[in-house]
Amino acid sequence: MGTVGGKGAVLGIETSCDETAAAVLDRDGRVLAETVLSQFADHAPYGGVVPEIAARAHLRYLSTQVSHVMRTAGLAPADLAAIAATTGPGLIGGLIVGCQFGKGMALGAGKPFLAINHLEAHALTARLPGLTDGGAPFPYLLMLLSGGHSQCIAVLGVGRYVRLGSTVDDAAGEAFDKVAKLLGLGWPGGPALERLAAGGDPDAFPLPRPMLRRPGCDFSFSGLKTAVAQLAAGPLSDGRRADLAASFQHAVTDVLADRASHAMAMMRERHPEARLLVVAGGVAANAAIRTALTHAAEAADFRLVAPPVRLCSDNAVMVAWAGIERLRLGIADGMDTAPRPRWPLAELAGSSGSGRR
């Protein structure tokens, strides 16, 4: 790890799963150009992400994506302050493609390389200028909800995170995808299930609410998924499928609101000045979940901050912004930094500053 100065724009590269994304942000966090290429059509026939297919698609399209955002921003590599690339956690093949591309570009342009933790990128998205009224000063509470992660995290500063709770089995997004598959909705399941649920009765099926009112803020969705599987085993009319989807979504929102309430109480006890509940990750795009978390936050005298839907799923804007946050603190990474398919936030090298800005 080295120290850097430098001003100017930062290029972000995201290849951790099945989106090939690039973005350029100026030094103040203004988006100059961004692009996201979804691999949905490549993976849909298999009902989920196939790692080898994802890696090959990143290899095929990343150079074009980066060239597009650089051209749109009107910049050459020499104009950049740094290159930031997701280096973990994620699918190792895609991480290798994006990380090595970023390193090569940094070497060629003589610029710092920033190895970005995908989870930290989600955690810091709320601090993008103009996204949160009044800004998002540290500390704040993060509820990270995606296909691979369900965690409640105290965000104390750049590189400074304390996990308050996490899932003991399935992540929320994984549960959505599995239930959608049980209902014959295909992949990706979350958006399709939300659409189906809109026409159903959320009280039609008395589904369990795992961990509800339990101490702490851990999650569990496996039992709920099993209950849906048992109900979906027999024939269902279109109306009953919609009812089951709505009942499942309602159960998840109840659990998430309850877990958020417990997490906010824990956060307030440890950090009385905390006032923000930030929700991030693909599941944060679900409107019913946003509404439930808004009410839970208001009841706890917190304010919910949810990124725009386009910034909930994997994107390179958040990667470039995390790079800017780290660059401001004089942090850069060596060219020997290796991609990490598993990279808990607790193991993240952070800044030596207080992060109270």
C-alpha positions as CSV (number, residue, x, y, z in Angstrom):
1,M,0.0,0.0,0.0
2,G,1.3,3.4,-0.9
3,T,0.3,7.1,-0.4
4,V,-0.8,9.3,-3.1
5,G,-1.9,12.9,-3.7
6,G,-3.4,13.9,-7.0
7,K,-6.6,15.5,-8.2
8,G,-8.9,14.8,-11.0
9,A,-11.3,12.1,-12.2
10,V,-11.3,8.4,-11.1
11,L,-12.3,5.5,-13.3
12,G,-14.3,2.7,-11.7
13,I,-14.5,-0.8,-12.9
14,E,-17.0,-3.4,-11.7
15,T,-16.8,-7.1,-12.7
16,S,-17.6,-9.0,-9.5
17,C,-20.6,-10.9,-10.8
18,D,-22.7,-10.6,-14.0
19,E,-22.6,-6.9,-14.8
20,T,-19.7,-5.5,-16.8
21,A,-19.6,-1.8,-15.7
22,A,-17.4,1.2,-15.9
23,A,-17.8,4.8,-14.7
24,V,-15.9,8.0,-14.5
25,L,-16.4,10.5,-11.6
26,D,-14.7,13.8,-11.2
27,R,-12.9,14.6,-8.0
28,D,-16.1,16.0,-6.4
29,G,-18.1,12.8,-7.1
30,R,-20.0,14.1,-10.1
31,V,-20.7,11.3,-12.6
32,L,-19.1,12.2,-16.0
33,A,-20.0,8.9,-17.7
34,E,-21.3,5.5,-16.7
35,T,-22.3,2.3,-18.4
36,V,-23.6,-1.1,-17.2
37,L,-23.8,-4.1,-19.5
38,S,-26.1,-6.8,-18.1
39,Q,-25.4,-10.5,-18.9
40,F,-29.0,-11.5,-18.2
41,A,-29.5,-13.1,-21.6
42,D,-26.3,-15.2,-21.2
43,H,-27.3,-16.7,-17.8
44,A,-31.1,-16.8,-18.0
45,P,-31.3,-20.2,-19.7
46,Y,-29.4,-21.7,-16.7
47,G,-31.5,-20.1,-14.0
48,G,-28.6,-18.3,-12.4
49,V,-25.1,-17.0,-12.9
50,V,-22.6,-19.4,-14.5
51,P,-19.1,-18.2,-13.3
52,E,-17.2,-19.2,-16.5
53,I,-19.7,-17.5,-18.8
54,A,-19.6,-14.4,-16.6
55,A,-15.8,-14.2,-16.7
56,R,-15.7,-14.7,-20.5
57,A,-18.3,-12.0,-21.0
58,H,-16.3,-9.6,-18.8
59,L,-13.2,-10.4,-20.8
60,R,-15.0,-9.7,-24.1
61,Y,-16.7,-6.5,-23.2
62,L,-14.8,-4.7,-20.5
63,S,-12.4,-2.9,-22.8
64,T,-15.3,-1.6,-24.9
65,Q,-17.1,-0.4,-21.8
66,V,-14.0,1.5,-20.4
67,S,-13.3,3.0,-23.8
68,H,-17.0,4.2,-24.0
69,V,-17.0,6.0,-20.6
70,M,-13.5,7.6,-21.2
71,R,-14.6,8.9,-24.6
72,T,-17.9,10.1,-23.2
73,A,-16.1,11.9,-20.3
74,G,-13.7,13.4,-22.8
75,L,-10.7,12.1,-21.0
76,A,-7.5,10.2,-21.7
77,P,-5.9,7.8,-19.2
78,A,-3.3,10.5,-18.4
79,D,-6.1,12.8,-17.2
80,L,-7.2,10.4,-14.5
81,A,-6.1,10.7,-10.8
82,A,-6.5,6.9,-10.3
83,I,-8.1,3.7,-11.5
84,A,-10.4,1.8,-9.1
85,A,-11.5,-1.8,-9.7
86,T,-13.6,-4.2,-7.6
87,T,-11.1,-6.7,-6.2
88,G,-13.5,-8.7,-4.0
89,P,-15.6,-10.3,-2.9
90,G,-17.2,-11.9,-5.9
91,L,-16.7,-14.5,-8.6
92,I,-13.0,-15.0,-8.9
93,G,-12.9,-15.2,-12.7
94,G,-14.6,-11.8,-13.1
95,L,-12.6,-10.3,-10.3
96,I,-9.4,-11.3,-12.1
97,V,-10.5,-9.7,-15.3
98,G,-11.5,-6.4,-13.8
99,C,-8.6,-6.2,-11.3
100,Q,-5.9,-7.1,-13.9
101,F,-7.4,-4.7,-16.5
102,G,-7.4,-1.9,-13.9
103,K,-3.8,-2.6,-12.9
104,G,-2.6,-2.7,-16.5
105,M,-4.3,0.6,-17.2
106,A,-2.8,2.2,-14.1
107,L,0.7,0.9,-15.0
108,G,0.4,2.2,-18.5
109,A,-0.8,5.6,-17.4
110,G,1.5,5.9,-14.4
111,K,-1.5,6.3,-12.1
112,P,-2.4,4.8,-8.6
113,F,-4.4,1.6,-8.5
114,L,-7.2,1.3,-6.0
115,A,-8.4,-2.2,-5.0
116,I,-12.0,-1.7,-4.0
117,N,-14.0,-4.0,-1.7
118,H,-17.4,-4.5,-3.3
119,L,-19.2,-4.3,0.1
120,E,-17.4,-1.0,1.0
121,A,-18.5,0.4,-2.3
122,H,-22.1,-0.3,-1.4
123,A,-21.5,1.0,2.1
124,L,-20.2,4.4,0.9
125,T,-22.8,5.0,-1.9
126,A,-25.0,7.0,0.4
127,R,-22.1,9.6,0.6
128,L,-22.2,10.4,-3.1
129,P,-22.6,14.2,-3.3
130,G,-26.3,15.2,-3.8
131,L,-27.7,11.8,-3.0
132,T,-28.5,12.4,0.7
133,D,-30.1,15.6,1.9
134,G,-27.6,17.1,4.4
135,G,-25.0,14.5,3.4
136,A,-24.2,11.2,5.1
137,P,-21.7,11.9,7.9
138,F,-20.2,9.0,9.8
139,P,-21.3,7.0,11.8
140,Y,-24.4,5.5,10.2
141,L,-26.1,2.2,10.0
142,L,-26.0,0.1,6.8
143,M,-28.4,-2.7,6.0
144,L,-26.8,-4.5,3.0
145,L,-29.3,-6.7,1.2
146,S,-28.3,-8.6,-1.9
147,G,-28.2,-12.0,-3.4
148,G,-25.1,-12.9,-1.5
149,H,-25.3,-10.7,1.6
150,S,-27.7,-9.8,4.4
151,Q,-25.8,-7.8,7.0
152,C,-26.3,-4.9,9.4
153,I,-23.1,-2.9,9.7
154,A,-22.0,0.1,11.7
155,V,-20.2,2.3,9.2
156,L,-17.7,4.3,11.3
157,G,-15.5,5.7,8.6
158,V,-13.7,4.6,5.4
159,G,-12.3,1.2,6.1
160,R,-13.9,1.1,9.6
161,Y,-16.8,-1.3,9.9
162,V,-18.4,-3.3,12.6
163,R,-20.8,-6.1,11.7
164,L,-23.8,-6.1,14.1
165,G,-25.7,-9.0,12.5
166,S,-25.9,-11.2,9.4
167,T,-27.8,-14.1,7.9
168,V,-27.3,-17.5,9.4
169,D,-28.3,-19.2,6.1
170,D,-29.8,-17.7,2.9
171,A,-29.3,-14.0,2.0
172,A,-32.5,-12.0,1.3
173,G,-31.9,-11.8,-2.4
174,E,-31.1,-15.5,-2.6
175,A,-34.4,-16.3,-1.0
176,F,-36.2,-14.1,-3.5
177,D,-34.5,-15.9,-6.4
178,K,-35.3,-19.3,-5.0
179,V,-38.9,-18.6,-4.3
180,A,-39.3,-17.0,-7.7
181,K,-38.0,-20.2,-9.2
182,L,-40.4,-22.3,-7.2
183,L,-43.2,-20.1,-8.6
184,G,-42.0,-20.6,-12.2
185,L,-40.8,-17.0,-12.6
186,G,-37.4,-17.7,-14.0
187,W,-34.2,-15.7,-13.2
188,P,-33.4,-13.1,-12.0
189,G,-36.3,-13.7,-9.6
190,G,-36.5,-10.6,-7.4
191,P,-38.0,-8.1,-9.8
192,A,-40.3,-10.8,-11.3
193,L,-41.6,-11.8,-7.9
194,E,-42.2,-8.2,-6.9
195,R,-44.3,-7.7,-10.1
196,L,-46.3,-10.8,-9.4
197,A,-46.8,-9.9,-5.7
198,A,-48.4,-6.6,-6.7
199,G,-51.5,-8.4,-7.8
200,G,-51.7,-10.8,-4.8
201,D,-53.1,-10.8,-1.3
202,P,-50.2,-10.5,1.2
203,D,-52.4,-12.0,4.0
204,A,-53.5,-15.1,2.0
205,F,-50.9,-17.4,3.4
206,P,-49.8,-17.3,7.1
207,L,-46.1,-17.8,6.4
208,P,-43.4,-17.9,9.2
209,R,-41.3,-14.8,10.1
210,P,-37.9,-16.3,11.1
211,M,-36.0,-14.5,13.9
212,L,-38.9,-12.0,14.4
213,R,-38.5,-10.2,17.8
214,R,-35.4,-12.2,18.6
215,P,-32.5,-10.3,20.3
216,G,-29.9,-8.9,18.0
217,C,-30.2,-8.4,14.3
218,D,-29.3,-11.6,12.6
219,F,-31.4,-12.9,9.7
220,S,-32.7,-16.3,8.6
221,F,-34.7,-17.0,5.4
222,S,-34.2,-20.7,4.9
223,G,-37.3,-21.7,6.9
224,L,-39.5,-19.2,5.1
225,K,-38.2,-20.5,1.8
226,T,-39.0,-24.1,2.8
227,A,-42.6,-23.1,3.8
228,V,-43.1,-21.6,0.4
229,A,-41.7,-24.7,-1.3
230,Q,-44.2,-26.9,0.5
231,L,-47.1,-24.7,-0.5
232,A,-45.9,-24.4,-4.1
233,A,-45.5,-28.2,-4.5
234,G,-49.1,-28.6,-5.5
235,P,-51.0,-27.0,-8.4
236,L,-51.7,-23.3,-8.0
237,S,-53.9,-21.0,-10.0
238,D,-52.4,-17.8,-11.3
239,G,-54.3,-15.9,-8.6
240,R,-52.9,-18.2,-5.8
241,R,-49.4,-17.9,-7.2
242,A,-49.8,-14.1,-6.9
243,D,-51.1,-14.5,-3.4
244,L,-48.2,-16.7,-2.4
245,A,-45.7,-14.2,-3.9
246,A,-47.3,-11.4,-2.0
247,S,-47.4,-13.4,1.2
248,F,-43.7,-14.2,0.9
249,Q,-42.8,-10.6,0.2
250,H,-44.8,-9.5,3.1
251,A,-43.1,-11.9,5.4
252,V,-39.7,-10.7,4.2
253,T,-40.6,-7.1,4.7
254,D,-41.8,-7.8,8.3
255,V,-38.6,-9.6,9.1
256,L,-36.4,-6.9,7.6
257,A,-38.3,-4.1,9.4
258,D,-38.0,-6.0,12.7
259,R,-34.2,-6.7,12.2
260,A,-33.7,-3.1,11.2
261,S,-35.4,-1.9,14.4
262,H,-33.1,-4.1,16.5
263,A,-30.1,-2.9,14.6
264,M,-31.0,0.8,15.1
265,A,-31.4,0.2,18.8
266,M,-27.9,-1.4,18.9
267,M,-26.5,1.4,16.8
268,R,-28.0,4.1,19.0
269,E,-26.7,2.5,22.1
270,R,-23.1,2.4,20.7
271,H,-23.2,5.6,18.7
272,P,-25.9,8.0,20.1
273,E,-25.2,10.5,17.3
274,A,-26.2,8.1,14.5
275,R,-29.3,9.2,12.7
276,L,-29.2,7.5,9.3
277,L,-30.3,4.0,8.2
278,V,-28.8,3.3,4.8
279,V,-30.1,0.4,2.8
280,A,-28.1,-0.9,-0.2
281,G,-27.8,-3.8,-2.5
282,G,-30.1,-5.3,-5.1
283,V,-32.9,-6.1,-2.7
284,A,-33.0,-2.4,-1.8
285,A,-34.7,-1.8,-5.1
286,N,-37.9,-3.5,-3.9
287,A,-40.5,-0.8,-3.2
288,A,-42.3,-2.7,-0.4
289,I,-39.1,-3.2,1.4
290,R,-38.2,0.4,1.1
291,T,-41.6,1.4,2.5
292,A,-41.3,-0.9,5.5
293,L,-37.8,0.3,6.3
294,T,-38.9,3.9,6.0
295,H,-41.6,3.3,8.7
296,A,-39.2,1.4,10.9
297,A,-36.6,4.2,10.6
298,E,-39.2,6.9,11.5
299,A,-40.3,4.9,14.5
300,A,-36.7,4.8,15.8
301,D,-36.0,8.5,15.0
302,F,-33.7,7.6,12.2
303,R,-33.9,8.6,8.5
304,L,-33.8,6.0,5.7
305,V,-31.4,6.7,2.9
306,A,-31.9,4.4,-0.2
307,P,-29.8,5.0,-3.3
308,P,-31.6,5.4,-6.7
309,V,-32.6,2.0,-8.1
310,R,-29.9,2.1,-10.7
311,L,-27.3,2.3,-7.9
312,C,-28.7,-0.5,-5.8
313,S,-27.5,-3.3,-8.1
314,D,-23.9,-3.8,-9.1
315,N,-22.5,-0.7,-10.8
316,A,-19.2,1.1,-11.3
317,V,-20.3,4.5,-10.0
318,M,-20.1,3.2,-6.4
319,V,-16.7,1.7,-7.2
320,A,-15.3,5.0,-8.5
321,W,-16.7,6.8,-5.5
322,A,-15.2,4.4,-3.0
323,G,-11.9,5.0,-4.9
324,I,-12.3,8.8,-4.4
325,E,-13.0,8.3,-0.7
326,R,-9.9,6.3,-0.3
327,L,-7.8,8.5,-2.5
328,R,-8.7,11.5,-0.4
329,L,-7.2,9.7,2.6
330,G,-3.9,9.0,0.8
331,I,-4.6,5.3,0.2
332,A,-3.5,3.3,-2.8
333,D,-2.8,-0.3,-3.4
334,G,0.2,-2.2,-4.8
335,M,0.2,-4.0,-8.1
336,D,0.7,-7.3,-6.2
337,T,-2.8,-6.9,-4.7
338,A,-4.6,-10.2,-5.4
339,P,-8.4,-10.6,-6.1
340,R,-10.3,-12.0,-3.2
341,P,-13.5,-14.0,-3.7
342,R,-14.1,-13.7,0.0
343,W,-13.2,-10.3,1.6
344,P,-15.1,-9.5,4.8
345,L,-15.3,-5.8,5.6
346,A,-13.7,-6.5,9.0
347,E,-10.5,-7.4,7.1
348,L,-10.5,-4.2,5.1
349,A,-7.4,-2.0,5.4
350,G,-8.8,1.5,6.1
351,S,-7.6,5.0,6.9
352,S,-5.9,6.3,9.9
353,G,-8.3,9.2,10.1
354,S,-11.4,9.5,12.3
355,G,-13.8,9.6,9.3
356,R,-16.0,12.2,10.9
357,R,-16.4,14.4,7.9
